[in-house]
């Protein structure tokens, strides 16, 4: 599948649930649970669920939380340092963080028990 955000002629690059699961490194059942819970952007075409790579990228960017900035980090940002570019690795890291948040929000009592 093309790794661009859009395919030829501006047609969205669509992924199925197994491709999304592989990209996020999660189970297919988790992808469908997110769909049924309305937690992830998806398209339903004649009963078939598909995902726009571009929409998923935007969704992950919106759900990525950065740690609180120290004084050194703030001065680097102000001085014009550019953020890291999005790569498959950074997207994978973001997916892991999203999964952790979703799991911890489902099991609030277990989140603090083992730590």
ZINORBEL-V76939 format. One record per residue. N is the residue number from 0. RES is the residue in one small letter. D_FIRST is the distance of its C-alpha to the first C-alpha in Angstrom with 2 decimals. Layout:
N/RES/D_FIRST  N/RES/D_FIRST
This chain:
0/x/0.00  1/x/3.80  2/x/6.36  3/x/8.95  4/x/10.80  5/x/10.84  6/x/9.15  7/x/11.71  8/x/15.22  9/x/14.83  10/x/13.00  11/x/11.53  12/x/7.87  13/x/8.65  14/x/8.20  15/x/10.75  16/x/13.55  17/x/12.67  18/x/9.43  19/x/11.82  20/x/14.51  21/x/12.85  22/x/12.00  23/x/15.60  24/x/17.08  25/x/18.92  26/x/19.61  27/x/18.04  28/x/21.60  29/x/21.70  30/x/18.72  31/x/20.66  32/x/23.87  33/x/22.58  34/x/21.60  35/x/25.06  36/x/26.74  37/x/25.12  38/x/24.02  39/x/20.37  40/x/19.02  41/x/17.44  42/x/17.51  43/x/19.32  44/x/18.81  45/x/21.63  46/x/21.71  47/x/18.00  48/x/16.73  49/x/13.45  50/x/12.70  51/x/11.96  52/x/10.37  53/x/13.21  54/x/15.80  55/x/15.05  56/x/15.42  57/x/18.65  58/x/19.80  59/x/19.58  60/x/21.43  61/x/24.06  62/x/24.55  63/x/24.83  64/x/28.48  65/x/29.98  66/x/33.11  67/x/36.32  68/x/37.04  69/x/39.99  70/x/42.29  71/x/40.69  72/x/37.18  73/x/38.56  74/x/40.32  75/x/37.17  76/x/35.31  77/x/38.28  78/x/38.55  79/x/35.19  80/x/32.95  81/x/29.33  82/x/27.14  83/x/24.51  84/x/21.21  85/x/18.27  86/x/16.20  87/x/14.15  88/x/17.66  89/x/19.38  90/x/16.84  91/x/17.31  92/x/21.03  93/x/21.01  94/x/19.44  95/x/22.22  96/x/24.80  97/x/23.70  98/x/23.89  99/x/27.30  100/x/28.60  101/x/27.59  102/x/29.18  103/x/32.26  104/x/32.71  105/x/32.81  106/x/35.30  107/x/37.53  108/x/40.36  109/x/38.32  110/x/36.78  111/x/40.06  112/x/41.62  113/x/40.03  114/x/40.24
